[in-house]
Amino acid sequence: MSKRALRAIIENENFMRKWRDEAPIDIDALYKITDENIKIANELFESIDCGLSPEHLHCDGEITKREAQAKFNRYMGAVNQLENMGYTVPDTCWEIETES
C-alpha cells in the first residue's frame, strides 16, 4: 500500500506542477537519490505535512473519524515509502514528526 499511497500523492503533485509548467515527478526516478530528488522528496514531505494538519486531515470536521483515519494512513504510507527509499523527513515538517 505504501507505494500506491505515494503514487497518489505524486499524481496530485503532478496535477499542480502541470499548472505551474513544472516537470512531472517520476516515482521510479526517486529510487536514485540525487540532490534534485532530495529536493523533490522534501516537497512531497511538505505537501504531506500540510495534508496532516488537523484542518486538512479532518476537512474542518466535514468527514467522519474513519475517513480521517484512512487519509492519515494513506499519508503515512507515503511517508514510510519515501523513508524506505532513503529520504529523511525535513525538520520543518511538524505534523509528520508529531504523528509518526
C-alpha positions as CSV (number, residue, x, y, z in Angstrom):
1,M,0.0,0.0,0.0
2,S,2.9,2.4,0.7
3,K,3.9,2.7,-3.0
4,R,0.3,3.1,-4.0
5,A,-0.1,5.9,-1.4
6,L,3.0,7.6,-2.6
7,R,1.9,7.3,-6.2
8,A,-1.4,9.0,-5.3
9,I,0.4,11.9,-3.6
10,I,2.7,12.2,-6.7
11,E,-0.3,12.3,-9.0
12,N,-1.8,15.2,-7.0
13,E,1.5,17.0,-7.1
14,N,1.9,16.4,-10.8
15,F,-1.6,17.9,-11.4
16,M,-0.4,21.1,-9.6
17,R,3.0,21.0,-11.4
18,K,1.3,20.9,-14.7
19,W,-0.4,24.3,-14.0
20,R,2.9,25.7,-12.9
21,D,4.7,24.5,-16.0
22,E,7.0,22.3,-14.0
23,A,8.3,18.9,-14.9
24,P,6.2,16.0,-13.5
25,I,7.6,13.8,-10.7
26,D,8.5,10.2,-11.8
27,I,8.1,7.8,-8.8
28,D,10.6,5.4,-10.3
29,A,13.3,8.1,-10.7
30,L,13.1,8.8,-6.9
31,Y,14.7,5.5,-6.2
32,K,18.0,7.1,-7.2
33,I,19.0,9.6,-4.5
34,T,20.3,12.8,-6.1
35,D,20.3,16.4,-5.0
36,E,17.3,17.1,-7.3
37,N,15.4,14.1,-5.9
38,I,16.1,15.1,-2.3
39,K,14.5,18.4,-3.2
40,I,11.5,16.7,-4.7
41,A,11.2,14.3,-1.8
42,N,11.3,17.3,0.6
43,E,8.5,18.9,-1.4
44,L,6.5,15.7,-1.1
45,F,7.1,15.6,2.6
46,E,5.9,19.3,2.9
47,S,2.8,18.5,0.9
48,I,2.0,15.5,3.1
49,D,2.7,17.6,6.2
50,C,0.2,20.1,5.1
51,G,-2.3,17.4,4.5
52,L,-1.8,16.1,8.0
53,S,-2.7,19.4,9.7
54,P,-5.9,18.8,11.7
55,E,-7.9,21.2,9.5
56,H,-7.0,19.4,6.3
57,L,-7.0,15.9,7.7
58,H,-10.5,16.2,9.1
59,C,-11.8,18.5,6.3
60,D,-12.8,21.0,9.0
61,G,-15.0,18.4,10.6
62,E,-16.9,17.5,7.5
63,I,-15.7,13.9,7.3
64,T,-16.0,11.0,9.7
65,K,-13.3,9.8,12.0
66,R,-13.0,6.7,9.9
67,E,-12.5,8.7,6.8
68,A,-9.9,10.9,8.5
69,Q,-8.1,7.8,9.7
70,A,-8.0,6.4,6.2
71,K,-6.5,9.7,5.0
72,F,-3.9,9.6,7.8
73,N,-3.0,6.0,6.9
74,R,-2.5,7.0,3.2
75,Y,-0.3,10.0,4.1
76,M,1.8,7.9,6.5
77,G,2.1,5.1,3.9
78,A,3.6,7.6,1.5
79,V,5.9,8.9,4.3
80,N,7.0,5.4,5.0
81,Q,7.7,4.7,1.3
82,L,9.8,7.8,1.0
83,E,11.7,6.8,4.1
84,N,12.2,3.3,2.8
85,M,13.6,4.8,-0.4
86,G,16.3,6.6,1.8
87,Y,14.8,10.0,2.3
88,T,14.5,11.8,5.6
89,V,11.6,13.9,6.8
90,P,12.8,17.5,7.0
91,D,12.8,19.2,10.4
92,T,10.2,21.7,9.1
93,C,7.5,19.0,8.9
94,W,5.8,19.4,12.3
95,E,2.8,17.2,11.6
96,I,4.8,14.3,10.4
97,E,7.2,14.5,13.3
98,T,4.4,14.6,15.9
99,E,2.3,11.9,14.2
100,S,5.0,9.3,13.3
